[in-house]
Amino acid sequence: MTEPLDADILYPPGKNIAVLRDGTMLPVGPRGLSPSEIVSSIREIVARRYAGPDESKWGMTMLEAALVTAAEKAADGDLDALTGILDRLLGKPVQQTITASGTLKEFLDELAKSDTPTSGGSNPLDD
Protein backbone atom coordinates (compact mmCIF):
# COMPACT_ATOMS: atom_id res chain seq x y z
CA MET A 1 0.00 0.00 0.00
CA THR A 2 1.41 3.38 -0.92
CA GLU A 3 1.33 6.24 1.54
CA PRO A 4 -0.66 9.31 0.47
CA LEU A 5 1.33 12.39 -0.40
CA ASP A 6 1.32 15.10 2.24
CA ALA A 7 -0.67 17.27 -0.19
CA ASP A 8 -3.44 14.68 0.10
CA ILE A 9 -3.62 15.07 3.89
CA LEU A 10 -5.23 17.94 5.78
CA TYR A 11 -4.10 18.79 9.30
CA PRO A 12 -6.83 20.91 10.94
CA PRO A 13 -5.21 23.49 13.26
CA GLY A 14 -5.45 22.68 16.96
CA LYS A 15 -6.60 19.11 16.32
CA ASN A 16 -4.49 15.99 16.72
CA ILE A 17 -5.90 14.41 13.56
CA ALA A 18 -5.08 14.06 9.90
CA VAL A 19 -7.93 14.05 7.38
CA LEU A 20 -7.32 12.05 4.21
CA ARG A 21 -8.86 13.04 0.87
CA ASP A 22 -11.61 10.42 1.29
CA GLY A 23 -12.58 11.92 4.67
CA THR A 24 -10.89 9.28 6.82
CA MET A 25 -9.66 10.80 10.08
CA LEU A 26 -6.50 9.44 11.70
CA PRO A 27 -4.89 10.39 15.02
CA VAL A 28 -1.51 12.06 14.59
CA GLY A 29 -0.46 12.70 18.16
CA PRO A 30 0.25 15.98 19.90
CA ARG A 31 3.41 16.69 17.88
CA GLY A 32 1.52 16.54 14.60
CA LEU A 33 3.09 13.36 13.25
CA SER A 34 1.66 12.07 10.01
CA PRO A 35 0.20 8.54 9.93
CA SER A 36 3.25 7.26 8.05
CA GLU A 37 5.57 8.84 10.64
CA ILE A 38 3.63 7.14 13.45
CA VAL A 39 3.89 3.73 11.75
CA SER A 40 7.58 4.32 11.05
CA SER A 41 8.20 5.24 14.71
CA ILE A 42 6.41 2.14 15.98
CA ARG A 43 8.37 -0.11 13.60
CA GLU A 44 11.63 1.48 14.72
CA ILE A 45 10.81 1.06 18.41
CA VAL A 46 9.70 -2.59 18.23
CA ALA A 47 12.79 -3.47 16.14
CA ARG A 48 15.15 -2.30 18.90
CA ARG A 49 16.98 -4.93 20.95
CA TYR A 50 15.44 -5.91 24.25
CA ALA A 51 17.55 -4.58 27.11
CA GLY A 52 15.38 -5.50 30.09
CA PRO A 53 16.19 -7.59 33.13
CA ASP A 54 14.97 -10.95 31.72
CA GLU A 55 18.15 -12.63 30.42
CA SER A 56 16.12 -15.23 28.50
CA LYS A 57 14.96 -12.42 26.19
CA TRP A 58 18.38 -10.88 25.55
CA GLY A 59 19.15 -10.93 21.84
CA MET A 60 15.47 -10.58 20.93
CA THR A 61 13.80 -7.51 19.51
CA MET A 62 11.33 -5.61 21.69
CA LEU A 63 8.48 -7.11 19.67
CA GLU A 64 9.79 -10.66 20.02
CA ALA A 65 10.22 -10.19 23.77
CA ALA A 66 6.68 -8.81 24.08
CA LEU A 67 5.27 -11.77 22.14
CA VAL A 68 7.14 -14.24 24.34
CA THR A 69 5.83 -12.46 27.44
CA ALA A 70 2.25 -12.59 26.12
CA ALA A 71 2.60 -16.29 25.29
CA GLU A 72 4.04 -17.03 28.76
CA LYS A 73 1.16 -15.18 30.42
CA ALA A 74 -1.35 -17.08 28.28
CA ALA A 75 0.32 -20.38 29.18
CA ASP A 76 0.09 -19.44 32.87
CA GLY A 77 -3.67 -18.92 32.61
CA ASP A 78 -4.02 -15.22 31.80
CA LEU A 79 -7.22 -15.31 29.74
CA ASP A 80 -6.76 -11.76 28.42
CA ALA A 81 -3.34 -12.66 27.04
CA LEU A 82 -4.71 -15.88 25.53
CA THR A 83 -7.66 -14.04 23.96
CA GLY A 84 -5.33 -11.43 22.49
CA ILE A 85 -3.09 -14.07 20.93
CA LEU A 86 -5.96 -16.16 19.57
CA ASP A 87 -7.75 -13.10 18.19
CA ARG A 88 -4.60 -12.15 16.26
CA LEU A 89 -3.92 -15.68 15.03
CA LEU A 90 -7.44 -16.87 14.26
CA GLY A 91 -9.44 -13.65 14.10
CA LYS A 92 -12.14 -12.66 16.55
CA PRO A 93 -15.00 -15.15 16.75
CA VAL A 94 -18.13 -14.15 14.85
CA GLN A 95 -21.04 -13.55 17.17
CA GLN A 96 -24.10 -15.41 15.98
CA THR A 97 -27.47 -13.77 16.49
CA ILE A 98 -30.95 -15.20 16.13
CA THR A 99 -33.87 -13.05 15.10
CA ALA A 100 -37.16 -14.23 16.52
CA SER A 101 -40.71 -13.10 15.98
CA GLY A 102 -43.92 -14.03 17.71
CA THR A 103 -44.27 -15.06 21.30
CA LEU A 104 -41.61 -16.72 23.40
CA LYS A 105 -43.67 -19.93 23.46
CA GLU A 106 -43.89 -19.97 19.64
CA PHE A 107 -40.16 -19.39 19.36
CA LEU A 108 -39.34 -22.16 21.84
CA ASP A 109 -41.76 -24.58 20.14
CA GLU A 110 -40.06 -23.94 16.76
CA LEU A 111 -36.64 -24.31 18.34
CA ALA A 112 -37.67 -27.62 19.93
CA LYS A 113 -38.93 -28.90 16.55
CA SER A 114 -35.62 -28.07 14.87
CA ASP A 115 -33.46 -29.76 17.53
CA THR A 116 -32.50 -33.38 16.97
CA PRO A 117 -33.54 -35.77 19.73
CA THR A 118 -30.95 -36.88 22.28
CA SER A 119 -29.26 -40.26 21.86
CA GLY A 120 -31.67 -42.14 24.16
CA GLY A 121 -34.76 -40.65 22.54
CA SER A 122 -35.82 -39.20 25.88
CA ASN A 123 -36.33 -35.57 26.71
CA PRO A 124 -33.61 -34.41 29.17
CA LEU A 125 -36.16 -32.14 30.81
CA ASP A 126 -38.29 -35.16 31.73
CA ASP A 127 -35.51 -36.66 33.88
N, CA, C and O atoms as a GROMACS GRO file, in nm:
protein
  508
    1MET      N    1   0.085  -0.117   0.000
    1MET     CA    2   0.000   0.000   0.000
    1MET      C    3   0.089   0.123   0.000
    1MET      O    4   0.183   0.132   0.079
    2THR      N    5   0.061   0.217  -0.087
    2THR     CA    6   0.141   0.338  -0.092
    2THR      C    7   0.085   0.442   0.004
    2THR      O    8  -0.036   0.451   0.023
    3GLU      N    9   0.174   0.518   0.063
    3GLU     CA   10   0.133   0.624   0.154
    3GLU      C   11   0.084   0.744   0.074
    3GLU      O   12   0.142   0.775  -0.031
    4PRO      N   13  -0.021   0.812   0.120
    4PRO     CA   14  -0.066   0.931   0.048
    4PRO      C   15   0.038   1.041   0.057
    4PRO      O   16   0.112   1.050   0.155
    5LEU      N   17   0.043   1.124  -0.044
    5LEU     CA   18   0.133   1.239  -0.040
    5LEU      C   19   0.082   1.337   0.063
    5LEU      O   20  -0.038   1.345   0.088
    6ASP      N   21   0.174   1.413   0.124
    6ASP     CA   22   0.132   1.510   0.224
    6ASP      C   23   0.029   1.608   0.170
    6ASP      O   24  -0.053   1.658   0.247
    7ALA      N   25   0.032   1.637   0.040
    7ALA     CA   26  -0.067   1.727  -0.019
    7ALA      C   27  -0.207   1.667  -0.012
    7ALA      O   28  -0.306   1.739  -0.019
    8ASP      N   29  -0.215   1.535   0.001
    8ASP     CA   30  -0.344   1.468   0.010
    8ASP      C   31  -0.398   1.462   0.152
    8ASP      O   32  -0.507   1.410   0.175
    9ILE      N   33  -0.323   1.514   0.248
    9ILE     CA   34  -0.362   1.507   0.389
    9ILE      C   35  -0.382   1.648   0.442
    9ILE      O   36  -0.299   1.736   0.422
   10LEU      N   37  -0.495   1.667   0.511
   10LEU     CA   38  -0.523   1.794   0.578
   10LEU      C   39  -0.498   1.778   0.727
   10LEU      O   40  -0.536   1.677   0.786
   11TYR      N   41  -0.435   1.878   0.787
   11TYR     CA   42  -0.410   1.879   0.930
   11TYR      C   43  -0.484   1.998   0.990
   11TYR      O   44  -0.429   2.108   0.994
   12PRO      N   45  -0.609   1.978   1.038
   12PRO     CA   46  -0.683   2.091   1.094
   12PRO      C   47  -0.608   2.151   1.212
   12PRO      O   48  -0.562   2.078   1.300
   13PRO      N   49  -0.596   2.284   1.216
   13PRO     CA   50  -0.521   2.349   1.326
   13PRO      C   51  -0.585   2.319   1.462
   13PRO      O   52  -0.707   2.321   1.477
   14GLY      N   53  -0.499   2.292   1.560
   14GLY     CA   54  -0.545   2.268   1.696
   14GLY      C   55  -0.603   2.130   1.719
   14GLY      O   56  -0.646   2.100   1.831
   15LYS      N   57  -0.605   2.047   1.618
   15LYS     CA   58  -0.660   1.911   1.632
   15LYS      C   59  -0.546   1.812   1.613
   15LYS      O   60  -0.455   1.835   1.533
   16ASN      N   61  -0.551   1.703   1.685
   16ASN     CA   62  -0.449   1.599   1.672
   16ASN      C   63  -0.496   1.490   1.575
   16ASN      O   64  -0.490   1.371   1.606
   17ILE      N   65  -0.543   1.535   1.457
   17ILE     CA   66  -0.590   1.441   1.356
   17ILE      C   67  -0.537   1.482   1.219
   17ILE      O   68  -0.500   1.597   1.195
   18ALA      N   69  -0.535   1.383   1.131
   18ALA     CA   70  -0.508   1.406   0.990
   18ALA      C   71  -0.633   1.362   0.916
   18ALA      O   72  -0.691   1.259   0.948
   19VAL      N   73  -0.675   1.439   0.816
   19VAL     CA   74  -0.793   1.404   0.738
   19VAL      C   75  -0.746   1.373   0.597
   19VAL      O   76  -0.692   1.458   0.527
   20LEU      N   77  -0.769   1.247   0.555
   20LEU     CA   78  -0.732   1.205   0.421
   20LEU      C   79  -0.835   1.257   0.320
   20LEU      O   80  -0.943   1.300   0.358
   21ARG      N   81  -0.800   1.251   0.193
   21ARG     CA   82  -0.886   1.304   0.087
   21ARG      C   83  -1.025   1.240   0.091
   21ARG      O   84  -1.124   1.306   0.062
   22ASP      N   85  -1.031   1.111   0.126
   22ASP     CA   86  -1.161   1.042   0.129
   22ASP      C   87  -1.241   1.070   0.256
   22ASP      O   88  -1.350   1.015   0.273
   23GLY      N   89  -1.188   1.156   0.345
   23GLY     CA   90  -1.259   1.192   0.467
   23GLY      C   91  -1.218   1.110   0.588
   23GLY      O   92  -1.263   1.140   0.699
   24THR      N   93  -1.136   1.010   0.570
   24THR     CA   94  -1.089   0.928   0.682
   24THR      C   95  -1.007   1.014   0.777
   24THR      O   96  -0.917   1.086   0.735
   25MET      N   97  -1.040   1.005   0.908
   25MET     CA   98  -0.966   1.080   1.008
   25MET      C   99  -0.874   0.986   1.084
   25MET      O  100  -0.917   0.879   1.128
   26LEU      N  101  -0.750   1.025   1.101
   26LEU     CA  102  -0.650   0.944   1.170
   26LEU      C  103  -0.586   1.027   1.281
   26LEU      O  104  -0.560   1.146   1.262
   27PRO      N  105  -0.559   0.964   1.398
   27PRO     CA  106  -0.489   1.039   1.502
   27PRO      C  107  -0.344   1.061   1.461
   27PRO      O  108  -0.283   0.974   1.399
   28VAL      N  109  -0.290   1.177   1.495
   28VAL     CA  110  -0.151   1.206   1.460
   28VAL      C  111  -0.066   1.240   1.581
   28VAL      O  112   0.054   1.264   1.567
   29GLY      N  113  -0.125   1.242   1.697
   29GLY     CA  114  -0.046   1.270   1.816
   29GLY      C  115  -0.026   1.420   1.837
   29GLY      O  116  -0.047   1.500   1.746
   30PRO      N  117   0.014   1.457   1.957
   30PRO     CA  118   0.024   1.598   1.991
   30PRO      C  119   0.134   1.672   1.915
   30PRO      O  120   0.128   1.795   1.905
   31ARG      N  121   0.235   1.601   1.860
   31ARG     CA  122   0.341   1.669   1.788
   31ARG      C  123   0.308   1.685   1.640
   31ARG      O  124   0.388   1.738   1.564
   32GLY      N  125   0.192   1.640   1.599
   32GLY     CA  126   0.152   1.654   1.461
   32GLY      C  127   0.219   1.557   1.366
   32GLY      O  128   0.244   1.591   1.250
   33LEU      N  129   0.248   1.436   1.412
   33LEU     CA  130   0.309   1.336   1.325
   33LEU      C  131   0.208   1.287   1.223
   33LEU      O  132   0.090   1.273   1.254
   34SER      N  133   0.254   1.262   1.104
   34SER     CA  134   0.166   1.207   1.001
   34SER      C  135   0.146   1.058   1.030
   34SER      O  136   0.224   0.999   1.104
   35PRO      N  137   0.042   0.998   0.972
   35PRO     CA  138   0.020   0.854   0.993
   35PRO      C  139   0.142   0.770   0.954
   35PRO      O  140   0.174   0.674   1.023
   36SER      N  141   0.208   0.805   0.846
   36SER     CA  142   0.325   0.726   0.805
   36SER      C  143   0.441   0.744   0.903
   36SER      O  144   0.518   0.651   0.925
   37GLU      N  145   0.453   0.862   0.963
   37GLU     CA  146   0.557   0.885   1.064
   37GLU      C  147   0.528   0.804   1.191
   37GLU      O  148   0.620   0.755   1.256
   38ILE      N  149   0.400   0.791   1.227
   38ILE     CA  150   0.363   0.714   1.345
   38ILE      C  151   0.398   0.566   1.322
   38ILE      O  152   0.458   0.503   1.408
   39VAL      N  153   0.359   0.513   1.207
   39VAL     CA  154   0.389   0.373   1.175
   39VAL      C  155   0.540   0.350   1.172
   39VAL      O  156   0.589   0.250   1.224
   40SER      N  157   0.612   0.443   1.113
   40SER     CA  158   0.758   0.432   1.105
   40SER      C  159   0.820   0.432   1.245
   40SER      O  160   0.912   0.354   1.273
   41SER      N  161   0.769   0.518   1.333
   41SER     CA  162   0.820   0.524   1.471
   41SER      C  163   0.794   0.394   1.545
   41SER      O  164   0.882   0.344   1.615
   42ILE      N  165   0.674   0.340   1.530
   42ILE     CA  166   0.641   0.214   1.598
   42ILE      C  167   0.731   0.103   1.548
   42ILE      O  168   0.784   0.025   1.628
   43ARG      N  169   0.750   0.094   1.416
   43ARG     CA  170   0.837  -0.011   1.360
   43ARG      C  171   0.979   0.002   1.413
   43ARG      O  172   1.044  -0.098   1.444
   44GLU      N  173   1.027   0.125   1.422
   44GLU     CA  174   1.163   0.148   1.472
   44GLU      C  175   1.176   0.106   1.618
   44GLU      O  176   1.276   0.046   1.657
   45ILE      N  177   1.076   0.138   1.698
   45ILE     CA  178   1.081   0.106   1.841
   45ILE      C  179   1.076  -0.044   1.864
   45ILE      O  180   1.156  -0.097   1.942
   46VAL      N  181   0.982  -0.116   1.798
   46VAL     CA  182   0.970  -0.259   1.824
   46VAL      C  183   1.085  -0.339   1.763
   46VAL      O  184   1.104  -0.456   1.799
   47ALA      N  185   1.163  -0.279   1.673
   47ALA     CA  186   1.279  -0.347   1.614
   47ALA      C  187   1.404  -0.333   1.700
   47ALA      O  188   1.504  -0.399   1.675
   48ARG      N  189   1.399  -0.246   1.802
   48ARG     CA  190   1.515  -0.230   1.890
   48ARG      C  191   1.538  -0.357   1.971
   48ARG      O  192   1.446  -0.436   1.993
   49ARG      N  193   1.661  -0.376   2.014
   49ARG     CA  194   1.698  -0.492   2.095
   49ARG      C  195   1.644  -0.477   2.236
   49ARG      O  196   1.650  -0.370   2.295
   50TYR      N  197   1.591  -0.586   2.287
   50TYR     CA  198   1.544  -0.591   2.425
   50TYR      C  199   1.662  -0.572   2.518
   50TYR      O  200   1.766  -0.636   2.502
   51ALA      N  201   1.646  -0.483   2.616
   51ALA     CA  202   1.755  -0.458   2.711
   51ALA      C  203   1.704  -0.464   2.855
   51ALA      O  204   1.760  -0.401   2.944
   52GLY      N  205   1.597  -0.540   2.876
   52GLY     CA  206   1.538  -0.550   3.009
   52GLY      C  207   1.610  -0.650   3.097
   52GLY      O  208   1.714  -0.703   3.060
   53PRO      N  209   1.553  -0.674   3.215
   53PRO     CA  210   1.619  -0.759   3.313
   53PRO      C  211   1.609  -0.910   3.286
   53PRO      O  212   1.685  -0.988   3.344
   54ASP      N  213   1.517  -0.953   3.198
   54ASP     CA  214   1.497  -1.095   3.172
   54ASP      C  215   1.603  -1.145   3.074
   54ASP      O  216   1.593  -1.120   2.954
   55GLU      N  217   1.703  -1.216   3.125
   55GLU     CA  218   1.815  -1.263   3.042
   55GLU      C  219   1.770  -1.359   2.932
   55GLU      O  220   1.837  -1.369   2.829
   56SER      N  221   1.659  -1.428   2.952
   56SER     CA  222   1.612  -1.523   2.850
   56SER      C  223   1.565  -1.450   2.724
   56SER      O  224   1.549  -1.512   2.619
   57LYS      N  225   1.542  -1.320   2.735
   57LYS     CA  226   1.496  -1.242   2.619
   57LYS      C  227   1.608  -1.158   2.556
   57LYS      O  228   1.585  -1.090   2.456
   58TRP      N  229   1.726  -1.163   2.613
   58TRP     CA  230   1.838  -1.088   2.555
   58TRP      C  231   1.866  -1.142   2.416
   58TRP      O  232   1.864  -1.263   2.394
   59GLY      N  233   1.892  -1.054   2.323
   59GLY     CA  234   1.915  -1.093   2.184
   59GLY      C  235   1.788  -1.085   2.100
   59GLY      O  236   1.795  -1.090   1.977
   60MET      N  237   1.673  -1.072   2.165
   60MET     CA  238   1.547  -1.058   2.093
   60MET      C  239   1.518  -0.912   2.064
   60MET      O  240   1.577  -0.823   2.126
   61THR      N  241   1.428  -0.888   1.970
   61THR     CA  242   1.380  -0.751   1.951
   61THR      C  243   1.275  -0.724   2.059
   61THR      O  244   1.229  -0.815   2.128
   62MET      N  245   1.237  -0.597   2.072
   62MET     CA  246   1.133  -0.561   2.169
   62MET      C  247   1.003  -0.633   2.136
   62MET      O  248   0.934  -0.679   2.226
   63LEU      N  249   0.970  -0.643   2.007
   63LEU     CA  250   0.848  -0.711   1.967
   63LEU      C  251   0.853  -0.859   2.000
   63LEU      O  252   0.756  -0.914   2.052
   64GLU      N  253   0.964  -0.924   1.970
   64GLU     CA  254   0.979  -1.066   2.002
   64GLU      C  255   0.966  -1.090   2.152
   64GLU      O  256   0.900  -1.184   2.195
   65ALA      N  257   1.030  -1.005   2.232
   65ALA     CA  258   1.022  -1.019   2.377
   65ALA      C  259   0.879  -1.000   2.426
   65ALA      O  260   0.834  -1.072   2.516
   66ALA      N  261   0.807  -0.904   2.368
   66ALA     CA  262   0.668  -0.881   2.408
   66ALA      C  263   0.580  -1.000   2.371
   66ALA      O  264   0.492  -1.038   2.448
   67LEU      N  265   0.605  -1.060   2.255
   67LEU     CA  266   0.527  -1.177   2.214
   67LEU      C  267   0.554  -1.296   2.304
   67LEU      O  268   0.461  -1.370   2.339
   68VAL      N  269   0.680  -1.316   2.342
   68VAL     CA  270   0.714  -1.424   2.434
   68VAL      C  271   0.646  -1.401   2.568
   68VAL      O  272   0.591  -1.494   2.626
   69THR      N  273   0.648  -1.278   2.617
   69THR     CA  274   0.584  -1.246   2.744
   69THR      C  275   0.434  -1.275   2.737
   69THR      O  276   0.378  -1.334   2.830
   70ALA      N  277   0.369  -1.234   2.628
   70ALA     CA  278   0.225  -1.259   2.612
   70ALA      C  279   0.197  -1.408   2.609
   70ALA      O  280   0.101  -1.454   2.670
   71ALA      N  281   0.279  -1.484   2.537
   71ALA     CA  282   0.260  -1.629   2.529
   71ALA      C  283   0.280  -1.695   2.665
   71ALA      O  284   0.207  -1.788   2.701
   72GLU      N  285   0.380  -1.648   2.742
   72GLU     CA  286   0.404  -1.703   2.876
   72GLU      C  287   0.285  -1.674   2.967
   72GLU      O  288   0.242  -1.761   3.043
   73LYS      N  289   0.232  -1.552   2.960
   73LYS     CA  290   0.116  -1.518   3.042
   73LYS      C  291  -0.003  -1.604   3.005
   73LYS      O  292  -0.075  -1.653   3.092
   74ALA      N  293  -0.025  -1.623   2.874
   74ALA     CA  294  -0.136  -1.708   2.828
   74ALA      C  295  -0.118  -1.850   2.879
   74ALA      O  296  -0.214  -1.912   2.924
   75ALA      N  297   0.004  -1.901   2.872
   75ALA     CA  298   0.032  -2.038   2.918
   75ALA      C  299   0.011  -2.052   3.069
   75ALA      O  300  -0.021  -2.160   3.118
   76ASP      N  301   0.028  -1.942   3.141
   76ASP     CA  302   0.010  -1.944   3.287
   76ASP      C  303  -0.135  -1.916   3.328
   76ASP      O  304  -0.165  -1.903   3.447
   77GLY      N  305  -0.225  -1.906   3.229
   77GLY     CA  306  -0.367  -1.892   3.260
   77GLY      C  307  -0.424  -1.752   3.248
   77GLY      O  308  -0.540  -1.731   3.286
   78ASP      N  309  -0.349  -1.657   3.198
   78ASP     CA  310  -0.402  -1.522   3.180
   78ASP      C  311  -0.494  -1.523   3.057
   78ASP      O  312  -0.447  -1.526   2.943
   79LEU      N  313  -0.626  -1.520   3.083
   79LEU     CA  314  -0.722  -1.531   2.974
   79LEU      C  315  -0.718  -1.412   2.880
   79LEU      O  316  -0.743  -1.428   2.760
   80ASP      N  317  -0.688  -1.293   2.930
   80ASP     CA  318  -0.676  -1.176   2.842
   80ASP      C  319  -0.561  -1.193   2.744
   80ASP      O  320  -0.574  -1.162   2.625
   81ALA      N  321  -0.449  -1.243   2.792
   81ALA     CA  322  -0.334  -1.266   2.704
   81ALA      C  323  -0.368  -1.374   2.601
   81ALA      O  324  -0.335  -1.359   2.484
   82LEU      N  325  -0.432  -1.481   2.644
   82LEU     CA  326  -0.471  -1.588   2.553
   82LEU      C  327  -0.569  -1.537   2.447
   82LEU      O  328  -0.555  -1.568   2.329
   83THR      N  329  -0.668  -1.459   2.490
   83THR     CA  330  -0.766  -1.404   2.396
   83THR      C  331  -0.697  -1.314   2.294
   83THR      O  332  -0.728  -1.320   2.176
   84GLY      N  333  -0.605  -1.231   2.340
   84GLY     CA  334  -0.532  -1.143   2.249
   84GLY      C  335  -0.454  -1.220   2.144
   84GLY      O  336  -0.455  -1.185   2.027
   85ILE      N  337  -0.387  -1.325   2.186
   85ILE     CA  338  -0.308  -1.407   2.093
   85ILE      C  339  -0.401  -1.478   1.994
   85ILE      O  340  -0.377  -1.475   1.873
   86LEU      N  341  -0.505  -1.543   2.046
   86LEU     CA  342  -0.596  -1.616   1.957
   86LEU      C  343  -0.670  -1.523   1.861
   86LEU      O  344  -0.691  -1.559   1.745
   87ASP      N  345  -0.708  -1.405   1.908
   87ASP     CA  346  -0.775  -1.310   1.819
   87ASP      C  347  -0.684  -1.268   1.705
   87ASP      O  348  -0.731  -1.250   1.592
   88ARG      N  349  -0.555  -1.252   1.732
   88ARG     CA  350  -0.460  -1.215   1.626
   88ARG      C  351  -0.433  -1.331   1.532
   88ARG      O  352  -0.422  -1.312   1.411
   89LEU      N  353  -0.422  -1.452   1.586
   89LEU     CA  354  -0.392  -1.568   1.503
   89LEU      C  355  -0.512  -1.617   1.422
   89LEU      O  356  -0.500  -1.644   1.303
   90LEU      N  357  -0.627  -1.626   1.488
   90LEU     CA  358  -0.744  -1.687   1.426
   90LEU      C  359  -0.852  -1.587   1.385
   90LEU      O  360  -0.944  -1.621   1.312
   91GLY      N  361  -0.839  -1.464   1.432
   91GLY     CA  362  -0.944  -1.365   1.410
   91GLY      C  363  -1.045  -1.376   1.524
   91GLY      O  364  -1.060  -1.480   1.587
   92LYS      N  365  -1.114  -1.265   1.548
   92LYS     CA  366  -1.214  -1.266   1.654
   92LYS      C  367  -1.331  -1.355   1.613
   92LYS      O  368  -1.369  -1.356   1.496
   93PRO      N  369  -1.387  -1.429   1.709
   93PRO     CA  370  -1.500  -1.515   1.675
   93PRO      C  371  -1.620  -1.431   1.631
   93PRO      O  372  -1.644  -1.322   1.683
   94VAL      N  373  -1.693  -1.483   1.533
   94VAL     CA  374  -1.813  -1.414   1.485
   94VAL      C  375  -1.925  -1.443   1.583
   94VAL      O  376  -1.949  -1.558   1.621
   95GLN      N  377  -1.994  -1.338   1.624
   95GLN     CA  378  -2.104  -1.355   1.717
   95GLN      C  379  -2.229  -1.387   1.637
   95GLN      O  380  -2.268  -1.312   1.548
   96GLN      N  381  -2.290  -1.499   1.669
   96GLN     CA  382  -2.410  -1.541   1.598
   96GLN      C  383  -2.531  -1.484   1.669
   96GLN      O  384  -2.540  -1.489   1.791
   97THR      N  385  -2.624  -1.429   1.591
   97THR     CA  386  -2.747  -1.377   1.649
   97THR      C  387  -2.866  -1.448   1.586
   97THR      O  388  -2.860  -1.492   1.470
   98ILE      N  389  -2.971  -1.459   1.661
   98ILE     CA  390  -3.095  -1.520   1.614
   98ILE      C  391  -3.202  -1.414   1.621
   98ILE      O  392  -3.219  -1.348   1.724
   99THR      N  393  -3.275  -1.398   1.512
   99THR     CA  394  -3.387  -1.305   1.510
   99THR      C  395  -3.514  -1.386   1.528
   99THR      O  396  -3.539  -1.481   1.454
  100ALA      N  397  -3.594  -1.349   1.624
  100ALA     CA  398  -3.716  -1.423   1.652
  100ALA      C  399  -3.836  -1.329   1.640
  100ALA      O  400  -3.827  -1.209   1.668
  101SER      N  401  -3.947  -1.386   1.600
  101SER     CA  402  -4.071  -1.310   1.598
  101SER      C  403  -4.178  -1.393   1.665
  101SER      O  404  -4.162  -1.515   1.680
  102GLY      N  405  -4.284  -1.331   1.703
  102GLY     CA  406  -4.392  -1.403   1.771
  102GLY      C  407  -4.368  -1.407   1.920
  102GLY      O  408  -4.288  -1.330   1.974
  103THR      N  409  -4.438  -1.495   1.985
  103THR     CA  410  -4.427  -1.506   2.130
  103THR      C  411  -4.308  -1.594   2.167
  103THR      O  412  -4.254  -1.666   2.083
  104LEU      N  413  -4.270  -1.588   2.292
  104LEU     CA  414  -4.161  -1.672   2.340
  104LEU      C  415  -4.199  -1.820   2.326
  104LEU      O  416  -4.116  -1.901   2.287
  105LYS      N  417  -4.322  -1.854   2.357
  105LYS     CA  418  -4.367  -1.993   2.346
  105LYS      C  419  -4.357  -2.041   2.201
  105LYS      O  420  -4.312  -2.153   2.176
  106GLU      N  421  -4.398  -1.959   2.105
  106GLU     CA  422  -4.390  -1.997   1.964
  106GLU      C  423  -4.243  -2.018   1.923
  106GLU      O  424  -4.210  -2.113   1.853
  107PHE      N  425  -4.159  -1.929   1.967
  107PHE     CA  426  -4.016  -1.939   1.936
  107PHE      C  427  -3.957  -2.068   1.993
  107PHE      O  428  -3.886  -2.141   1.924
  108LEU      N  429  -3.988  -2.096   2.120
  108LEU     CA  430  -3.934  -2.216   2.184
  108LEU      C  431  -3.990  -2.343   2.122
  108LEU      O  432  -3.919  -2.443   2.109
  109ASP      N  433  -4.116  -2.341   2.082
  109ASP     CA  434  -4.176  -2.458   2.014
  109ASP      C  435  -4.105  -2.484   1.882
  109ASP      O  436  -4.075  -2.599   1.850
  110GLU      N  437  -4.077  -2.379   1.803
  110GLU     CA  438  -4.006  -2.394   1.676
  110GLU      C  439  -3.863  -2.443   1.698
  110GLU      O  440  -3.812  -2.526   1.623
  111LEU      N  441  -3.800  -2.390   1.800
  111LEU     CA  442  -3.664  -2.431   1.834
  111LEU      C  443  -3.662  -2.579   1.872
  111LEU      O  444  -3.572  -2.652   1.831
  112ALA      N  445  -3.760  -2.622   1.951
  112ALA     CA  446  -3.767  -2.762   1.993
  112ALA      C  447  -3.789  -2.853   1.872
  112ALA      O  448  -3.734  -2.963   1.867
  113LYS      N  449  -3.869  -2.809   1.775
  113LYS     CA  450  -3.893  -2.890   1.656
  113LYS      C  451  -3.766  -2.905   1.572
  113LYS      O  452  -3.745  -3.010   1.511
  114SER      N  453  -3.682  -2.803   1.570
  114SER     CA  454  -3.562  -2.807   1.487
  114SER      C  455  -3.447  -2.882   1.553
  114SER      O  456  -3.353  -2.922   1.484
  115ASP      N  457  -3.452  -2.901   1.684
  115ASP     CA  458  -3.346  -2.976   1.754
  115ASP      C  459  -3.361  -3.124   1.726
  115ASP      O  460  -3.472  -3.176   1.717
  116THR      N  461  -3.247  -3.193   1.713
  116THR     CA  462  -3.250  -3.338   1.697
  116THR      C  463  -3.267  -3.400   1.834
  116THR      O  464  -3.218  -3.346   1.933
  117PRO      N  465  -3.335  -3.513   1.842
  117PRO     CA  466  -3.354  -3.577   1.973
  117PRO      C  467  -3.222  -3.626   2.030
  117PRO      O  468  -3.127  -3.653   1.955
  118THR      N  469  -3.215  -3.638   2.162
  118THR     CA  470  -3.095  -3.688   2.228
  118THR      C  471  -3.079  -3.836   2.197
  118THR      O  472  -3.172  -3.900   2.147
  119SER      N  473  -2.961  -3.891   2.226
  119SER     CA  474  -2.926  -4.026   2.186
  119SER      C  475  -3.023  -4.132   2.240
  119SER      O  476  -3.047  -4.231   2.173
  120GLY      N  477  -3.078  -4.113   2.358
  120GLY     CA  478  -3.167  -4.214   2.416
  120GLY      C  479  -3.311  -4.195   2.373
  120GLY      O  480  -3.396  -4.276   2.408
  121GLY      N  481  -3.340  -4.089   2.296
  121GLY     CA  482  -3.476  -4.065   2.254
  121GLY      C  483  -3.561  -4.003   2.362
  121GLY      O  484  -3.680  -3.976   2.341
  122SER      N  485  -3.504  -3.980   2.479
  122SER     CA  486  -3.582  -3.920   2.588
  122SER      C  487  -3.555  -3.770   2.594
  122SER      O  488  -3.452  -3.722   2.545
  123ASN      N  489  -3.646  -3.701   2.652
  123ASN     CA  490  -3.633  -3.557   2.671
  123ASN      C  491  -3.554  -3.534   2.799
  123ASN      O  492  -3.597  -3.581   2.904
  124PRO      N  493  -3.440  -3.462   2.795
  124PRO     CA  494  -3.361  -3.441   2.917
  124PRO      C  495  -3.435  -3.364   3.022
  124PRO      O  496  -3.399  -3.370   3.140
  125LEU      N  497  -3.540  -3.289   2.983
  125LEU     CA  498  -3.616  -3.214   3.081
  125LEU      C  499  -3.712  -3.304   3.158
  125LEU      O  500  -3.761  -3.266   3.265
  126ASP      N  501  -3.740  -3.423   3.105
  126ASP     CA  502  -3.829  -3.516   3.173
  126ASP      C  503  -3.758  -3.592   3.285
  126ASP      O  504  -3.825  -3.652   3.369
  127ASP      N  505  -3.627  -3.590   3.287
  127ASP     CA  506  -3.551  -3.666   3.388
  127ASP      C  507  -3.566  -3.609   3.526
  127ASP      O  508  -3.508  -3.662   3.621
   0.00000   0.00000   0.00000
